[in-house]
Amino acid sequence: MADNNFSSFLRSILKGLTVSGGHRSVKKLLHLVDIAKWAVKMVWATHPGLIFGLAFLILSSGLFPAGMALIMRGLINAVVEAIRLESDQLAPLFPWLFLGLGLTIIMAISELLHKYLAGRLADEVDISITSKILNHAARLDVAFFEDPRNQDILHRARQDSSHHLSRFLITTLTLISSVIQIVSLVAILIVVEPLTIIALFPLAVPHFLFQWFTSMKYYQTAYKLATKRRWSQYFSSLLIGRDSVAEVKLLGLAPLIIERFRSIMMEFRNENRERYLFRLIGGSISAVITTIAIYGLFAHVVYKVLKAGLTVGDVAVFAAAAMRLRSALELSVLSSASVFEQTLYISNLREFLSIQPRSPAGSGRPLLAPKGKIEFRNVSFGYPGTHMATLSNVTFSIEPGETIALVGENGAGKTTLVKLLARFYDPGDGAILFDGVDVREWSLESLHQQITFVFQNFIRYEATAHENIAYGDWKRLVHDRKATEHIADEAGVTNLIQHLPQGYDTLLGKKFGDHDLSGGQWQQLALARALARDAQLVILDEPTSNLDARAEYELFRRFCDLAQGKTTVLISHRFSTVSMADRILVLKDGRLVETGSHKHLIEKNGHYAKLYEFHRKQMV
C-alpha cells in the first residue's frame, strides 16, 4: 500500500513538471495564495493587538538560536584561551555568561508569552468565526439546509474552522521565523564552512515535496469522508439522543447501529493508517539522509580543526548551528506543509461564507400596513434534486381575514404549499402574491414579520416559560413580563404556567431545564407563542396532533376568536376542526381538486366527501 502511495507521489511530481500540469499547479498556487490573504484578513480583524504581539514574539524568536550559538562560541573560545594561558581569571568569561543567561531568560519568557497570546488569540478567533458562521447560516434560506449537499458544505465549514484559522496564522508566523533561523544559522555555518550551503539545501527539496503531498492527501481524505462523518454522528445520536433512545431500546436496534457506526469508523481508521504509514516511511528516509549529511559536514569541520584551520569554538558553534539548522529546515518544511493544509481547510469556510441567500438582507420593498390578501397563480413546484412536481398549476385566492383549511392525504402537498406561502422556497413556475404584489418583490424580513407559523414539529425551547411565549416577538416581549402574561391569559395557558415550580421563571425542557411538559402542554405554549406576534397571516401546520379531538376543537375555536381579522391557513386531519374554516382547499397529488365550505363539499360528494366518510368510519 505504501509502494502504491509512493508511486502516486512520484507521478504527481512528474505531472507537475509537464507544461499543462505546471500551469494547473500555478493556478492552484495562486488560488491558495488568494485564500491565504483572505484568511489573514479574517484573523487580523479579530484582535490586531494580540496578532501584532504574537508576530513580534514568533519572528524575533527566529534569531535566538543563532544568538545562542554565537554566545556559546565566544564562551568556549574564552575558556580555551584561559586554559592555554593557564589563567584563573574568570572576568573574560562573565560577559558571555551574562549574555547567555539573559538570552535564556528572554527565550523562556518569550515562550510563555507565546503560549499566553496564542491561547487568547484562539479564543478570540473561535468567538469571531463561530459567530460569523452562525450569522451567515441565519441569513440563508430554509431550502439551503434541506439539501444534503449543502449539509456537507456546512459540516466542512464548521469542522474546527476557528482552529484552522488561528493555527494558520501561528504556523505562517512560525514558517517566517524558521526562515529567519535558517538565514541566520546558514550565515554562521558559511563563515565556518562554505560547503554547508551546497550540501544542505538540496536535501530540503524532496522533504518539502513529501510533506506537501502528505498534507494534500490528508485534506482530500477528510473532504471525501465528510458525508460519512455526518453518518457517524447520526448513528451516535440515535443511541444517545433523547428523542430516539426509547424506540431504539424497544426495537433492540443498538447492535445494528453500533455495527454500522464501527464500519464507518474503521473506514476512517484505514484511511488514517495508510497516511500514517506513508508519513513514517517518507519521514524516516528524509531524516536519515539529512542526519548523515550534517554529520558528514561535522566530520569535515573537525578535520579542519585538526589541521589548525578552525578554533574549538568554531567547532562548537558549527555543531550547535548545524543541529539547529536541521531542526529549522524540518520546521520550515512542516510549517509550509501545514500552512498549505490549513489553507485547504479554510477554503471550506470561505466556500460556505460565499454562498449568498436568495434575498439578501435589506433587499426588496418593505411590507407596510398589510391587508393579508393571498393569491396563487398557476404555481408549480418541485424540491431541488427531485424530478417530480410536488405542486402542479395550483391557483386560488384568500381574502383578508379569511380562514382557510388545507385538506388532503399525506403527500398531497399541503405543507409544501404553506412553505411556499412563507417563502421558504420560491415556485418553479407561476407566482404567489401578497396584497397584489409578487412575494419576491417584498423584503423577506418584512414579509416574515407579517407571518406567524406553528409547525407540526414545533420547537420545544430549552428556556423559561416566559421566554417560550416571548420568542414569538422577542424584541418586544423578552423583557416585558406583563405583556407576556397578558398573551398567556388570552391563549388560556395561565393556569398551566401558574402550576409550574417557578411559574414564568421555570426553565423548561429535559436537557438543561428543571421541568418538562407533556406533548399537549408544549403545543399550548407553541400556540401562545404564535399569538405573541402581531402578524397578519397565521399558518398552523397540524400543531395540535398531541391533543385529543375535543381539546383540539376547543383550542382552535379559541385561537380563531383571538385571530379574528387575520388571514389564517390551517392544516389538520380532523374534520371537526377543518369544518370551522370559512373555506376548504382540497389537494390531491399536488393539484387543487376542490374548494368550498364543509357543507358544500359534502354535498358535492367528491374527493373531500370520500376523505370525510373514511375519517368518520375510522372514528366509529
QUIBELGI-V348754 format. One record per residue. N is the residue number from 1. RES is the residue in one small letter. PSI is psi in radians with two decimals (999 if undefined). OMEGA is omega in degrees with one decimal (NA if undefined). NEAR is the number of other C-alpha atoms within 12 Angstrom. Layout:
N/RES/PSI/OMEGA/NEAR  N/RES/PSI/OMEGA/NEAR
This chain:
1/m/-0.71/177.8/16  2/a/-0.66/178.2/18  3/d/-0.73/178.8/14  4/n/-0.74/178.4/14  5/n/-0.70/-179.0/24  6/f/-0.66/177.2/24  7/s/-0.73/177.8/14  8/s/-0.66/179.0/19  9/f/-0.81/179.4/27  10/l/-0.71/179.7/18  11/r/-0.68/-179.5/16  12/s/-0.59/177.9/23  13/i/-0.82/179.9/22  14/l/-0.66/178.5/17  15/k/-0.66/179.1/17  16/g/-0.38/-179.9/22  17/l/-0.27/178.1/16  18/t/2.86/-177.4/15  19/v/-0.87/-177.7/12  20/s/-0.76/179.3/13  21/g/-0.70/178.6/17  22/g/-0.69/179.0/17  23/h/-0.78/178.8/15  24/r/-0.68/-179.8/16  25/s/-0.71/178.5/20  26/v/-0.72/179.1/17  27/k/-0.75/178.7/15  28/k/-0.73/-179.3/18  29/l/-0.76/178.7/18  30/l/-0.66/177.6/15  31/h/-0.74/179.7/18  32/l/-0.65/176.9/25  33/v/-0.70/178.2/21  34/d/-0.75/178.2/19  35/i/-0.70/179.8/29  36/a/-0.73/178.0/30  37/k/-0.72/178.1/22  38/w/-0.73/-179.1/25  39/a/-0.73/179.0/36  40/v/-0.74/178.6/31  41/k/-0.72/-179.2/20  42/m/-0.80/-177.5/31  43/v/-0.72/-179.0/36  44/w/-0.63/-177.8/28  45/a/-0.34/-176.8/20  46/t/-0.82/-178.3/29  47/h/1.50/-176.9/26  48/p/-0.66/-178.5/19  49/g/-0.82/178.3/17  50/l/-0.75/-177.5/30  51/i/-0.71/179.1/34  52/f/-0.80/179.2/23  53/g/-0.74/179.9/25  54/l/-0.72/179.3/36  55/a/-0.74/179.2/30  56/f/-0.79/-179.0/23  57/l/-0.84/-175.5/32  58/i/-0.76/-177.4/35  59/l/-0.72/179.3/27  60/s/-0.52/179.2/29  61/s/-0.31/177.8/36  62/g/-0.36/179.9/33  63/l/-0.21/-176.0/33  64/f/-0.85/-177.7/35  65/p/-0.77/179.5/37  66/a/-0.72/178.5/36  67/g/-0.77/179.4/33  68/m/-0.66/178.8/36  69/a/-0.73/179.3/38  70/l/-0.67/177.2/35  71/i/-0.77/178.6/32  72/m/-0.67/177.7/34  73/r/-0.83/180.0/32  74/g/-0.71/-179.4/30  75/l/-0.80/-178.6/31  76/i/-0.75/178.0/25  77/n/-0.64/177.8/25  78/a/-0.71/177.8/29  79/v/-0.81/180.0/27  80/v/-0.71/179.6/22  81/e/-0.70/178.4/21  82/a/-0.68/178.1/18  83/i/-0.72/-178.6/14  84/r/-0.68/-179.1/11  85/l/-0.03/-178.0/11  86/e/0.75/-178.4/12  87/s/2.46/175.7/15  88/d/0.27/178.5/15  89/q/2.19/-179.3/14  90/l/-0.16/-175.8/17  91/a/-0.73/179.7/15  92/p/-0.36/-178.0/20  93/l/-0.48/-172.7/25  94/f/-0.80/-179.7/18  95/p/-0.73/-179.5/17  96/w/-0.67/178.8/26  97/l/-0.77/-179.9/24  98/f/-0.66/176.4/19  99/l/-0.76/178.6/22  100/g/-0.75/178.4/26  101/l/-0.81/-179.3/19  102/g/-0.79/-179.3/19  103/l/-0.64/178.8/26  104/t/-0.73/178.1/22  105/i/-0.77/178.8/16  106/i/-0.73/179.5/22  107/m/-0.74/-178.9/24  108/a/-0.81/179.7/17  109/i/-0.69/179.4/16  110/s/-0.71/179.9/26  111/e/-0.72/178.5/20  112/l/-0.74/177.0/17  113/l/-0.66/177.9/23  114/h/-0.84/-179.7/31  115/k/-0.70/-179.6/20  116/y/-0.88/-178.2/19  117/l/-0.66/179.0/29  118/a/-0.70/177.8/34  119/g/-0.77/178.5/21  120/r/-0.73/179.9/22  121/l/-0.71/179.4/37  122/a/-0.71/178.5/33  123/d/-0.76/180.0/23  124/e/-0.76/179.7/28  125/v/-0.70/-179.6/38  126/d/-0.81/179.2/30  127/i/-0.82/-175.7/23  128/s/-0.86/-174.2/25  129/i/-0.73/178.1/35  130/t/-0.68/177.3/26  131/s/-0.71/178.3/19  132/k/-0.75/-179.9/25  133/i/-0.81/-178.3/33  134/l/-0.73/178.4/20  135/n/-0.71/180.0/17  136/h/-0.71/178.3/27  137/a/-0.64/-180.0/29  138/a/-0.42/-179.5/19  139/r/-0.32/-175.7/27  140/l/2.77/-176.6/28  141/d/2.74/176.2/27  142/v/-0.64/-178.6/23  143/a/-0.58/179.9/27  144/f/-0.77/-173.6/28  145/f/-0.29/-179.3/22  146/e/-0.02/178.3/18  147/d/2.07/-178.6/17  148/p/-0.60/179.5/19  149/r/-0.66/178.0/19  150/n/-0.52/175.5/26  151/q/-0.63/176.0/24  152/d/-0.74/178.4/29  153/i/-0.79/-179.7/32  154/l/-0.71/179.5/33  155/h/-0.79/-179.4/31  156/r/-0.63/179.9/36  157/a/-0.67/-177.6/36  158/r/-0.35/-172.2/34  159/q/1.59/175.4/27  160/d/0.60/-179.0/25  161/s/-0.78/-179.8/39  162/s/-0.65/177.6/35  163/h/-0.78/-178.8/32  164/h/-0.63/-179.9/37  165/l/-0.84/179.5/51  166/s/-0.67/178.3/41  167/r/-0.62/177.9/34  168/f/-0.81/-178.7/42  169/l/-0.86/-177.7/41  170/i/-0.71/-179.8/40  171/t/-0.64/176.9/35  172/t/-0.77/177.2/37  173/l/-0.67/177.4/35  174/t/-0.68/177.3/36  175/l/-0.81/178.9/33  176/i/-0.72/178.2/31  177/s/-0.71/179.5/32  178/s/-0.59/176.2/37  179/v/-0.71/176.2/30  180/i/-0.74/176.1/29  181/q/-0.84/-176.7/38  182/i/-0.82/-178.2/39  183/v/-0.80/-178.1/26  184/s/-0.69/179.7/30  185/l/-0.70/178.8/39  186/v/-0.65/177.7/38  187/a/-0.73/177.8/27  188/i/-0.80/-176.7/34  189/l/-0.65/-179.3/37  190/i/-0.64/177.3/25  191/v/-0.71/-179.8/21  192/v/-0.81/-177.1/34  193/e/1.83/-177.4/34  194/p/-0.38/-179.0/18  195/l/-0.22/-176.6/21  196/t/-0.83/-175.3/33  197/i/-0.60/-178.4/26  198/i/-0.62/-173.4/17  199/a/-0.65/-168.6/28  200/l/-0.73/-171.5/34  201/f/-0.66/176.2/25  202/p/-0.44/-179.7/18  203/l/-0.43/-176.8/28  204/a/-0.44/-173.8/33  205/v/-0.95/180.0/20  206/p/-0.60/178.6/26  207/h/-0.70/178.1/34  208/f/-0.82/180.0/29  209/l/-0.67/179.7/29  210/f/-0.83/-179.4/36  211/q/-0.64/178.5/35  212/w/-0.82/-179.2/31  213/f/-0.71/179.9/34  214/t/-0.73/178.6/37  215/s/-0.72/178.3/32  216/m/-0.77/-179.9/26  217/k/-0.69/-179.1/30  218/y/-0.78/179.6/30  219/y/-0.76/-179.3/29  220/q/-0.67/178.2/21  221/t/-0.83/-180.0/27  222/a/-0.69/179.6/29  223/y/-0.77/-176.9/26  224/k/-0.58/-173.5/19  225/l/0.21/-177.5/25  226/a/-0.77/-179.1/29  227/t/-0.76/-179.1/24  228/k/-0.53/176.6/28  229/r/-0.64/175.4/28  230/r/-0.65/176.2/28  231/w/-0.73/-179.9/25  232/s/-0.69/177.6/26  233/q/-0.63/178.6/23  234/y/-0.82/179.8/20  235/f/-0.68/178.2/29  236/s/-0.73/-179.2/26  237/s/-0.54/177.2/20  238/l/-0.62/-176.4/26  239/l/-0.51/-174.2/27  240/i/-0.09/-177.8/19  241/g/2.48/-177.7/18  242/r/-0.71/-174.4/16  243/d/-0.23/-174.5/15  244/s/-0.34/-169.7/19  245/v/-0.66/-177.2/20  246/a/-0.83/-178.7/16  247/e/-0.68/178.9/16  248/v/-0.74/178.7/23  249/k/-0.75/-178.0/19  250/l/-0.71/-178.6/11  251/l/-0.10/-179.2/14  252/g/0.64/-175.0/14  253/l/-0.17/-173.3/19  254/a/-0.84/-179.4/24  255/p/-0.71/-179.9/16  256/l/-0.77/-179.0/18  257/i/-0.74/179.4/26  258/i/-0.68/178.3/25  259/e/-0.76/179.5/16  260/r/-0.66/176.3/22  261/f/-0.81/-179.8/26  262/r/-0.63/179.7/23  263/s/-0.75/178.5/19  264/i/-0.76/-179.3/26  265/m/-0.59/176.8/23  266/m/-0.58/175.7/18  267/e/-0.72/174.2/21  268/f/-0.79/-177.7/25  269/r/-0.77/-178.4/17  270/n/-0.71/177.5/17  271/e/-0.75/-179.6/24  272/n/-0.67/-179.9/22  273/r/-0.73/178.2/18  274/e/-0.74/-179.5/24  275/r/-0.73/179.4/32  276/y/-0.74/-178.6/22  277/l/-0.75/-179.8/21  278/f/-0.73/179.7/30  279/r/-0.64/179.1/29  280/l/-0.86/-176.7/18  281/i/-0.90/-178.6/23  282/g/-0.73/179.6/28  283/g/-0.67/179.6/26  284/s/-0.80/179.3/17  285/i/-0.80/-179.1/18  286/s/-0.75/-178.8/28  287/a/-0.73/-179.3/23  288/v/-0.82/-178.2/17  289/i/-0.78/-179.3/22  290/t/-0.74/-179.7/30  291/t/-0.75/178.5/26  292/i/-0.75/-179.4/20  293/a/-0.76/-178.9/27  294/i/-0.77/-179.2/35  295/y/-0.50/173.4/23  296/g/-0.77/177.2/20  297/l/-0.68/179.1/31  298/f/-0.72/177.6/30  299/a/-0.67/178.9/19  300/h/-0.69/179.1/25  301/v/-0.73/177.2/34  302/v/-0.72/178.0/26  303/y/-0.71/-179.9/18  304/k/-0.53/175.8/19  305/v/-0.78/179.8/21  306/l/-0.50/177.9/14  307/k/0.13/177.3/12  308/a/0.41/178.8/13  309/g/-0.35/-178.0/17  310/l/2.80/177.7/23  311/t/2.91/176.1/26  312/v/-0.63/176.8/29  313/g/-0.63/176.9/29  314/d/-0.71/178.3/35  315/v/-0.77/-178.4/36  316/a/-0.79/-178.7/31  317/v/-0.61/178.0/40  318/f/-0.78/-179.3/43  319/a/-0.81/-179.2/34  320/a/-0.78/-178.2/30  321/a/-0.66/-179.3/44  322/a/-0.77/179.7/44  323/m/-0.68/177.0/31  324/r/-0.61/179.0/34  325/l/-0.70/177.5/39  326/r/-0.78/178.8/38  327/s/-0.70/-179.3/26  328/a/-0.70/177.5/37  329/l/-0.78/179.8/41  330/e/-0.71/179.0/36  331/l/-0.71/-179.9/32  332/s/-0.68/179.6/35  333/v/-0.82/179.3/38  334/l/-0.70/-179.3/32  335/s/-0.74/179.9/33  336/s/-0.70/177.2/37  337/a/-0.67/179.4/32  338/s/-0.70/176.2/36  339/v/-0.76/177.6/38  340/f/-0.79/-178.8/40  341/e/-0.78/179.6/36  342/q/-0.63/178.9/39  343/t/-0.67/178.2/41  344/l/-0.74/179.0/39  345/y/-0.69/180.0/40  346/i/-0.52/177.9/42  347/s/-0.51/176.3/33  348/n/-0.75/178.5/37  349/l/-0.76/-179.9/38  350/r/-0.67/178.4/32  351/e/-0.78/-179.0/25  352/f/-0.80/-177.5/33  353/l/-0.31/179.1/31  354/s/-0.22/178.7/20  355/i/2.19/-176.2/23  356/q/2.47/175.6/18  357/p/2.75/-179.9/25  358/r/-0.66/178.7/23  359/s/1.68/-179.4/27  360/p/2.64/179.5/19  361/a/2.37/178.4/21  362/g/-0.15/-180.0/17  363/s/2.73/179.0/18  364/g/2.94/-179.1/20  365/r/2.48/176.0/19  366/p/2.41/-179.5/22  367/l/1.75/-176.6/29  368/l/2.48/178.0/18  369/a/1.02/-177.4/16  370/p/2.62/176.6/28  371/k/-0.58/178.1/23  372/g/0.38/177.2/34  373/k/2.28/-177.2/33  374/i/2.41/175.2/37  375/e/2.30/169.6/27  376/f/2.18/-179.0/35  377/r/1.79/177.0/26  378/n/0.85/-176.1/22  379/v/2.23/172.9/33  380/s/2.57/-176.7/30  381/f/2.44/171.1/32  382/g/2.45/-177.7/25  383/y/2.52/179.1/26  384/p/2.39/178.9/21  385/g/-0.04/177.8/15  386/t/2.77/-178.7/10  387/h/0.04/-178.4/9  388/m/2.47/176.9/17  389/a/2.19/176.8/25  390/t/-0.59/174.4/33  391/l/2.46/-178.3/36  392/s/2.06/172.6/29  393/n/0.89/-179.4/27  394/v/2.20/179.8/37  395/t/2.23/174.3/29  396/f/2.98/175.6/31  397/s/2.66/177.5/31  398/i/2.20/-179.3/35  399/e/2.69/177.7/27  400/p/2.33/178.6/27  401/g/-0.01/-178.2/28  402/e/2.53/175.2/29  403/t/2.11/-176.5/42  404/i/2.41/173.8/42  405/a/2.40/175.3/44  406/l/2.21/-176.6/49  407/v/2.50/177.4/48  408/g/2.86/178.6/36  409/e/2.91/176.5/26  410/n/2.33/-179.3/20  411/g/0.05/-178.8/19  412/a/-0.36/178.2/25  413/g/0.24/-176.2/35  414/k/-0.91/-178.8/39  415/t/-0.65/177.3/37  416/t/-0.71/-178.9/35  417/l/-0.77/-178.7/46  418/v/-0.46/173.9/37  419/k/-0.67/175.8/31  420/l/-0.68/179.9/37  421/l/-0.67/178.2/40  422/a/0.00/-179.6/39  423/r/0.70/166.7/34  424/f/-0.49/174.0/32  425/y/2.82/170.7/35  426/d/2.53/-179.0/34  427/p/2.63/175.4/36  428/g/-0.69/176.8/23  429/d/2.73/179.1/22  430/g/-2.95/-176.4/24  431/a/2.62/174.3/31  432/i/2.21/-176.2/39  433/l/2.40/173.0/32  434/f/2.03/-174.6/39  435/d/0.72/174.4/28  436/g/0.04/-178.6/24  437/v/2.38/177.2/25  438/d/2.27/-175.8/27  439/v/-0.42/179.7/36  440/r/-0.26/178.8/32  441/e/-0.38/176.9/26  442/w/2.61/173.7/31  443/s/2.41/-175.9/26  444/l/-0.64/-179.3/33  445/e/-0.83/-177.3/28  446/s/-0.54/176.6/28  447/l/-0.81/-178.7/36  448/h/-0.47/176.2/30  449/q/-0.38/-179.0/29  450/q/0.19/-179.7/37  451/i/2.29/168.6/37  452/t/2.34/-167.3/36  453/f/2.14/172.1/41  454/v/1.96/-175.5/39  455/f/2.79/174.1/29  456/q/-0.79/176.1/27  457/n/1.19/-177.9/19  458/f/2.83/-177.9/26  459/i/2.37/171.3/23  460/r/1.63/-172.3/35  461/y/2.29/171.3/28  462/e/1.43/-175.0/23  463/a/3.07/179.3/27  464/t/2.87/177.6/32  465/a/-0.69/177.1/44  466/h/-0.82/-177.6/42  467/e/-0.59/179.0/37  468/n/-0.49/175.4/43  469/i/-0.77/-174.6/48  470/a/-0.43/-179.8/36  471/y/-0.30/176.6/32  472/g/-0.53/176.0/35  473/d/1.18/-166.0/30  474/w/-0.60/-179.0/23  475/k/-0.57/-178.0/14  476/r/-0.58/-166.1/19  477/l/-0.35/-170.2/27  478/v/-0.44/177.2/25  479/h/0.27/-178.3/17  480/d/1.54/-176.4/21  481/r/-0.70/-176.7/23  482/k/-0.75/179.6/17  483/a/-0.66/178.6/23  484/t/-0.72/178.7/36  485/e/-0.65/178.2/33  486/h/-0.73/178.6/21  487/i/-0.73/178.8/32  488/a/-0.68/179.3/37  489/d/-0.76/178.5/24  490/e/-0.64/-177.5/28  491/a/-0.12/177.5/34  492/g/0.47/-179.7/28  493/v/0.13/-179.2/35  494/t/-0.78/-179.2/25  495/n/-0.71/177.8/18  496/l/-0.80/-176.2/27  497/i/-0.66/-179.4/35  498/q/-0.43/179.6/19  499/h/0.01/175.7/17  500/l/2.68/-175.5/23  501/p/-0.79/178.6/19  502/q/0.43/178.4/18  503/g/-2.27/-178.0/24  504/y/-0.34/-178.7/32  505/d/0.07/179.1/23  506/t/2.19/177.2/26  507/l/2.03/-174.0/27  508/l/2.69/176.9/32  509/g/2.87/-177.1/24  510/k/-0.37/-176.4/18  511/k/-0.81/-178.5/16  512/f/-0.21/-168.3/14  513/g/2.97/178.1/20  514/d/-0.33/-171.0/20  515/h/2.38/176.6/25  516/d/2.72/-179.2/25  517/l/2.86/172.6/27  518/s/2.90/179.4/17  519/g/-0.74/-179.8/22  520/g/-0.66/179.1/25  521/q/-0.69/176.0/33  522/w/-0.68/179.7/35  523/q/-0.64/177.6/39  524/q/-0.70/177.3/42  525/l/-0.65/178.9/47  526/a/-0.70/178.3/43  527/l/-0.64/175.6/47  528/a/-0.66/178.2/45  529/r/-0.63/178.0/43  530/a/-0.65/179.4/42  531/l/-0.37/-176.9/46  532/a/-0.49/-179.0/42  533/r/2.25/179.1/33  534/d/1.26/-176.3/30  535/a/2.68/-177.9/33  536/q/-0.42/-178.8/38  537/l/2.17/179.8/42  538/v/2.20/179.4/44  539/i/2.16/-179.9/41  540/l/1.89/-177.0/42  541/d/1.47/179.5/36  542/e/0.90/-177.0/34  543/p/-0.07/-174.6/35  544/t/0.55/-176.1/37  545/s/-0.35/179.6/30  546/n/-0.03/178.8/20  547/l/2.65/174.9/23  548/d/2.96/-172.5/17  549/a/-0.73/-177.9/21  550/r/-0.77/180.0/17  551/a/-0.68/178.7/21  552/e/-0.77/-179.1/31  553/y/-0.83/-178.4/25  554/e/-0.68/-178.9/21  555/l/-0.74/179.2/33  556/f/-0.67/178.9/40  557/r/-0.76/178.3/23  558/r/-0.72/-178.3/24  559/f/-0.74/-180.0/35  560/c/-0.63/177.1/34  561/d/-0.74/-178.6/20  562/l/-0.47/-176.5/27  563/a/0.32/-179.5/33  564/q/2.41/-177.8/23  565/g/-0.17/178.7/23  566/k/2.60/176.5/33  567/t/2.20/-175.6/38  568/t/2.32/175.1/46  569/v/2.13/-178.8/49  570/l/2.58/174.9/43  571/i/2.22/178.0/44  572/s/2.58/176.5/38  573/h/-0.05/-178.3/32  574/r/2.09/-173.4/35  575/f/-0.35/175.0/33  576/s/-0.60/177.0/25  577/t/-0.79/-178.3/36  578/v/-0.65/-175.3/38  579/s/-0.29/178.9/32  580/m/-0.26/-177.3/33  581/a/2.64/175.7/34  582/d/-0.61/-178.2/29  583/r/2.62/-177.8/31  584/i/2.30/174.4/40  585/l/2.17/-176.2/41  586/v/2.15/-179.3/41  587/l/2.49/175.8/36  588/k/2.11/179.1/27  589/d/0.70/176.0/24  590/g/0.10/-179.7/32  591/r/2.57/174.8/32  592/l/1.96/-173.4/34  593/v/-0.40/-179.6/26  594/e/2.71/174.3/29  595/t/2.52/-179.3/34  596/g/-3.11/177.3/30  597/s/2.94/179.5/27  598/h/-0.81/-178.3/32  599/k/-0.77/-178.7/22  600/h/-0.74/-176.6/19  601/l/-0.58/176.5/27  602/i/-0.75/179.4/23  603/e/-0.54/180.0/15  604/k/-0.45/176.8/16  605/n/0.78/178.7/16  606/g/-2.54/-176.0/22  607/h/-0.72/179.6/25  608/y/-0.77/-179.5/37  609/a/-0.65/178.1/27  610/k/-0.74/177.7/20  611/l/-0.72/-179.7/26  612/y/-0.77/-179.4/29  613/e/-0.72/178.3/19  614/f/-0.75/-179.9/17  615/h/-0.71/-179.7/18  616/r/-0.74/179.5/15  617/k/-0.66/178.6/10  618/q/-0.68/-179.6/10  619/m/-0.65/178.9/12  620/v/999/NA/7
